[in-house]
C-alpha cells in the first residue's frame, strides 16, 4: 500500500495531467457530433476485433463438439437412407416408408494398417457401445470393413484390404452381384468376381453392396470399375474396382447395426437344417 502512495506522490503532476486530459477529451466527444461518431466507430472496430478473436478461439476449441454433432446428424441421415425400402436414386425420401432395420453408431479410427496382407483397423467403440462381431463399418465415402473382435471400449475391423474379407456387391445399374475381395497388391483397388458374362459391365460404372447379407444394407458405395476382363473358361468377369475410400487416410467411421440380424440368422440356420 505504501508503494502505491509513493508512486502517486512521485507522479502526481503526470497523473493530474492525464486526468484533466481524459476529462477534456470526454467533454469534446460529448459536445461535438463528429468527434463522437468517430469515437463510437473506433470503439466498435476495437470491440468487434476482440469479439471476432474470442469467437475464433471458441470455434477452434469447439471443433470436437461440432464434429460430434455432425456425426450424429450423419447417423440420422444414413439411417434414413439405408432404412428406406425403396433404394432408387431420389432427392426425396419418404420417412413414412422406413422400417428402421438399421442403426448407425459413429466412431473414430485409432489405428489403421493398409500395407500388410491382412489389414485391420482399430476403432474407439466397443461392447459398451453395443458393438459385436460381424457388424458392418463404413465411412462417409463408402465401405470399410467388418467388425472382427470387440473389447469394452474398442473393436478391431477386418478391412476390405484383408485377403480373408468377402463381401457381397453388385453393379449399381443392375442386380448382377458377386463378391469383392482383395489381392493384396494396391490399397487403392479391390477385386469383384462372379459377375456373369451377360452383365453389362462398363468402365466407370459404380459398384455398391448388394444387401444379400445381414451385415450391410443394399446401396453402400464401394467404388467404380477401373478395368475388367472375361474368364472365358468360367464365363465370369474379373473386375478391378477403384475404391471410393482412401484407405490410407481414415478418421470418422459409422458402424451399422442390423436390428433384425438375430432373427434373420435364425431363419437361415433353420433353412440350412
N, C-alpha and C positions, 0 to 999 in steps of 0.2 A: 504493500500500500504506500509506504514511504517513497518507494522508487517512482510510483505513478505521480505523486505530488511533486517530487523533484523534477520529473520530466516536464510537467505542466509549467512549473516556475521557470525552468530554463528556456522553454519555447513559448512563453506567454505572448510575446509580440506576434510571432508567426501564427499561433492558434487564433488570436484575436483577428488578425487579418483574414485568415481563412474563413472564420465565422461570418465576418462582415461581407466578404466576397460572396459567400453562398446565399446570404440573405438578400444582397443586392441582385444577384442572379435570379433568385426566385421572384422578386418583385418585377424584374424586367420581363421575365417569361409570362407572368400573370397579366401584365399591363399591355403587352404587345402580341397581337394575334399571330403575326408572322413568326416571332420567336417561339411562341407557344406551340404552333403547328410543327416547327422544325424539331423542337424538343420531344414532342409526342412521337413523331416519326422515328427519331433516333432511338427513343426508348423501346418502341415496338420492334425496331430492327434488332436491337440487342437482345430483348427478351425472346423474340422469335428464334434467333440463333441459338439461345440457351435451350429453349424447349425442343428445337429440332435435334440438337446434340443429345439431350436427355432421351428423346424418343428413339433416336438411333441406337443408343445404348440399350434401352428397354427392348427394342425389336431384336437386337442381337442376342441378348440373354434369354429372350422368349422364344427363340427358334425351336428349341426342343419341344416346348409345349405346343407350338404351332404344327410341328411335324407330327406329333401325336394326334392332334385334331384332324389333320389331313389324312392320316392313315385310317382313322375311324370313319371319315367320310368316304374314303375309298372302299373300306369294308362294306359300307352300306350300298354303294353303287355296284360293287362286284356281286353282292348278294342279289340285288335286283336283276342284274344282267344274267347271271348263271342260274337263277331260280326261275327264269321265265320259261314257260312251257313252249313258247314259240321262239326258236333260236334264229329266225331270219333277221338279216340286217334291217334295222329300223331306227329312226330318230325318235321314236316314241315307244315307251314301254308301258303296257297296261298293268298297273300294280295289282289289279283285282284278279289277275290270272296266275299269280305266283303261288307255288306250292311249298315254298320255304324249305326245300330239301337241303340246301347248302348254307353253311355258316362260315364266316371268314374271321380269322384271328390274325392281327398284324404282329409282325416281329422284325427283328434285325439280325443280319449276318454278323457273327462274331469272328468266324474263321472260314476261309474258303480255299479250296485247292482245285486246280484245273490242269496241272501239268503231269499228273500221275495217270496210271491206268484205270484205277478205281477211285475216283474223286468223291470226297464227302464234304458237305457244308455243315458247319455248326451254327445253330441259331439260339436266340436268347429266350425261347419259350419251351415249356416242358409240361410235365404231368400236372403241375399246379395250374396250368392254363388249359387243362382238358386235352392235351395232346396225347396221342397214342401212335402205335406203329401203323404204317400204311395210310397216312394222310398225305394228300397232295399238297405241294408247295409251289407257288407261282410268284412272279413279281408283276409290276405294273405293265411290263412289256410282254410277258409270256411265261411259259412253263419253266420250272427249275428242277424239280425232282420229287422224291417220295420219302417221307419220314421213315427212318430205319430203327433207331433206338431213342429212348427218352429217359431223362432223369427228372428230378423235381422241377428244375428251372431251365433245363436246356434239352436240346434234341439234335441228333445227327440226321442229315438228309442225304440220301443217295442221289447225287447229282445226275442230270441227264448225261453228263460226261463221266459215266461209270459203265464199264463194259457189262455189268450184271443188270443194269436197268432196262426194263422193257415196258413200253407204254403204248397203248392203242391210239393211233392217229389216223386222220383221213384227209383227203382233198377237200378243201372248203367248198368248191363248186359242185361236188358230187358226194355221194355216200360211199364211194370206194375207200375202204380202210385197210390199214396194215399195221405194222409195228415199227416204232422208232427205237434205235439203239445207237451205240457209239463204237467206232472202230479204233479209238484211242490215238487218232492222228492229229486232228486240229480241234481246239476248243471252240472254233467258230462254226463247225459243221457237225451234223449228225446224219444218220442214215435211216431212210424209210424203206422197208421191204414189204413184200407180199401184196403189192398193188398189182392187180391183174392187167394183162395186155390190153384189154378192151377199155380201160380207163383213159380218159382224155388228159394225159399228162403234158403240161406246158411249163417251160422255164419261167419263173417269176410268179407262178401260182402259189397261193397261201396254203399252208398245212396247219390244221387245228387238231385238238384232241377229239376223239370220236364219241366219248361218253359211254363206251361199251365196257365200263368197269365201275366199281363202287368208289374209285379214288378221285378221278377227275370228271367234272361235268363236260358236256359237249361244248366245244367252241372256244376253249382256251388256246390262244395263239401259240404256235410252235416256231414257225419260220417260213421261208419261201424256198421254192425249188431252185437250186443252183445249177444242177445238171442231172442227167439220168441216162441209163442205158437198159436195154432189154436183155434179160437172160433167156436166150432162145430155147434152152433146154427145159426151163421151168415155166416159160410164158408169164413171167412176173418181172416188173420193173425193179431195178435197184436205183434208188433216188437219193441224191445228196441234198440235204436241207440246210440252208443257212439260217442259223438261229436268230430270232429277234433279240433275245437276251445277249448282252455282253457278259459272258460267264466269267470273265476276268475282273469284272467290276460290279459286284453285288452289294447291296446295302439293305434296303427295305424289302420284306417278303410278306406274303399272305398265305396262311395255312388254311386249307379247305377241309371242313368237316361235313361229311355226308350224314345227315341225321337219320337216314334210313339204312345206313350201312349194315348194321347187325341183322336187320330184317331181311335184306337182300342176300346177305351171306347165308342165312339160314335156309332161304328158299333155294339158293344154288346148291347148297350141301344136300338138301333133301332130293333135289333133282338128280344129283350125281349118285346118290344112294339107289 
